[in-house]
Amino acid sequence: MQRFRKSLGASVLVVVGMSAACRIDMHVQPRVNPLAKSDFFTDQRSARPPVEGTVARGQLHEDSYFYTGKIGNNPGDAMPFPVTRDLLERGRGRYNIYCAPCHSRVGDGHGFIPSRGFTRKPPSFHEQRLQKAPLGYFFDVMTNGFGIMSDYASQIPPRDRWDIVAYIRALQLSQNATQADVPSGQNLPSESPKFQGEPGTGASLPVIAPQANPNSEEEK
């Protein structure tokens, strides 16, 4: 009887040991290594191509003009959505980040990078050729690059590229405006802003002084 118990205990230990050896932890799961051979598919490829006709989320790009700036093979000259003040503010912010280092904040090509010995100065947006360029041209250059300028498609989303295009056109208008282009009562060029105290130290922003109201009691 004692011999039987010993034999039974040994058998149980063997079964437990074999069971433990067959355990699969969550961090050791059955899988196929990338590009490894697979016997499940007839072509023996484990990496499967997407189903025909499928489109990745956010990559439908139905509006070809919005994503290319072109009508056929030619650049278009219209914005794909209405231009608002908020849009121009967004365009100015993106322009100052990505474009101003080379093209300068006013778009004349005298940015910081050319001043440090860049081999080729960027063109001014205010030269006649670019004043007449269609809007889609600027979008295409940002998307695909031009000359020694690399593309910015991976850094700037399409919507922001269009915002920058609108701001470039606003820059062109601002730098080539005449008195007839501004509302009556405003000077050209506009007066410099007046600041409260010092106009900023670099560590602090300047504070613009409030404009006096000619109709206020203090002015009477």
Residue, then its C-alpha position, 0 to 999 in steps of 0.5 A: m500500500q505504501r509503495f502504491r502511494k509513492s507511485l501515485g504521488a510520483s505520477v501526480l508530480v509528473v502530470v503537474g510538471m507536464s501541465a506547467a510546461c504546457r502553460i502559455d503566459m499572456h506575454v508569450q502568445p502564439r504569433v507570427n513574426p513580421l514577414a515570416k513564412s506562414d503555412f496557413f495562406t496559400d502564398q505563404r505570406s504572413a503579412r496580408p495586403p489590405v482588402e481591395g478598395t479599403v481606405a485608411r481612416g482619415q485618408l479618403h481624400e475625396d476632395s482632390y483640390f483640398y489636398t493638392g491645390k490643383i484643378g487637373n494639372n493646373p493650380g487653382d486660385a480659390m480657397p476651398f473654404p471661407v476666409t475668416r479672421d480666425l483663419l488668418e490668425r491661425g495662418r499667421g501663427r503657422y506661417n511664423i513657425y514654419c515660413a518666417p525663419c526663411h521668408s521673414r515675417v513680412g514675406d520679403g525673403h530676408g529671414f533669419i536663416p538667409s542672414r546666417g549664410f544660406t546658399r540661396k535667398p528665398p524669393s520675396f512674396h511681393e515680387q510681381r511673379l508671386q503676386k500673380a501666382p494662384l493660391g494653389y501654387f503656394f499650397d503645392v509648393m508647401t506640399n511638394g517642395f520647390g528647388i532647395m525648399s523641402d516639402y512640409a507635408s508631414q509637418i503641416p496638415p492640409r488645413d493649416r497649409w491653406d490657412i498659411v496660403a490665405y495669410i500669404r495673400a494677406l501679407q501681399l496685400s498689406q505690403n502693396a496697399t494704397q490709400a484707396d485700399v484702406p477704410s477712410g480715416q486710417n493712415l497708410p502706413s498705419e501709425s506705430p502702436k503706443f506702449q505702456g512703459e517699456p515695449g517689452t524686454g524679451a522676457s515679457l510681452p509689451v502692453i499696448a496703451p489703450q486708445a483715447n476715446p475722443n467722445s469721453e468726458e475726459e477729452k471734453 
